[in-house]
Amino acid sequence: MGVFSWVSTHWLEILQSTSIVAGLLFTGYNIRADSRQRKIQSLFALTAAHRDIWSKLYEHPNLANILMPEAEALLASNSEELFVQMLILHLAASYRARKFGMYFEEEGLRMDVKQFFSLPIPKAVWKKSKEFQDSDFMAFVESCM
């Protein structure tokens, strides 16, 4: 009888405590679901930005030199340098997103960075602009090359 007596006396505190715990569990679940949703939205935004930048290459055929291994880095036009700068900024944003918990395959990224910056024009633009980048990002790109 002692348990029933205690419960009947403290039923309001038990109900309040149970409600608080349930509320905390529900809040935790919602925070986790929101975090997952934000990561997915960020991935879509990153993909859209990537697509937008690379579509410039098809819209402006004069930028095709950027991807040619035999291109002369010294003859790079301003628009070619600007395009490579946009790619560097996009890569830096992607790198920071990864540092803040957005997951994507690093090995594929490393190979992509190595291949792109082995080309003459991107390599020359990187040499000119790397000192303006975060030291972590600069070390990442340099380690890929």
ChimeraX attribute file (.defattr): number of C-alpha atoms within 10 A of each C-alpha:
attribute: neighborCount
match mode: 1-to-1
recipient: residues
	/A:1	5
	/A:2	7
	/A:3	8
	/A:4	10
	/A:5	10
	/A:6	10
	/A:7	12
	/A:8	11
	/A:9	11
	/A:10	11
	/A:11	13
	/A:12	11
	/A:13	11
	/A:14	13
	/A:15	11
	/A:16	11
	/A:17	12
	/A:18	12
	/A:19	12
	/A:20	12
	/A:21	12
	/A:22	12
	/A:23	12
	/A:24	12
	/A:25	12
	/A:26	12
	/A:27	12
	/A:28	12
	/A:29	12
	/A:30	12
	/A:31	12
	/A:32	12
	/A:33	12
	/A:34	12
	/A:35	12
	/A:36	13
	/A:37	12
	/A:38	13
	/A:39	16
	/A:40	14
	/A:41	12
	/A:42	15
	/A:43	17
	/A:44	12
	/A:45	12
	/A:46	17
	/A:47	13
	/A:48	12
	/A:49	14
	/A:50	15
	/A:51	11
	/A:52	11
	/A:53	16
	/A:54	14
	/A:55	11
	/A:56	12
	/A:57	17
	/A:58	11
	/A:59	9
	/A:60	10
	/A:61	9
	/A:62	12
	/A:63	19
	/A:64	12
	/A:65	20
	/A:66	24
	/A:67	17
	/A:68	12
	/A:69	13
	/A:70	11
	/A:71	15
	/A:72	14
	/A:73	18
	/A:74	9
	/A:75	10
	/A:76	18
	/A:77	15
	/A:78	9
	/A:79	12
	/A:80	20
	/A:81	19
	/A:82	12
	/A:83	20
	/A:84	23
	/A:85	16
	/A:86	14
	/A:87	17
	/A:88	20
	/A:89	13
	/A:90	16
	/A:91	18
	/A:92	19
	/A:93	14
	/A:94	20
	/A:95	19
	/A:96	15
	/A:97	17
	/A:98	14
	/A:99	10
	/A:100	9
	/A:101	9
	/A:102	16
	/A:103	12
	/A:104	13
	/A:105	8
	/A:106	11
	/A:107	10
	/A:108	10
	/A:109	15
	/A:110	16
	/A:111	12
	/A:112	13
	/A:113	19
	/A:114	17
	/A:115	14
	/A:116	18
	/A:117	21
	/A:118	15
	/A:119	19
	/A:120	21
	/A:121	27
	/A:122	24
	/A:123	17
	/A:124	18
	/A:125	20
	/A:126	21
	/A:127	11
	/A:128	10
	/A:129	12
	/A:130	16
	/A:131	10
	/A:132	9
	/A:133	14
	/A:134	12
	/A:135	11
	/A:136	12
	/A:137	16
	/A:138	16
	/A:139	12
	/A:140	15
	/A:141	20
	/A:142	14
	/A:143	11
	/A:144	15
	/A:145	14
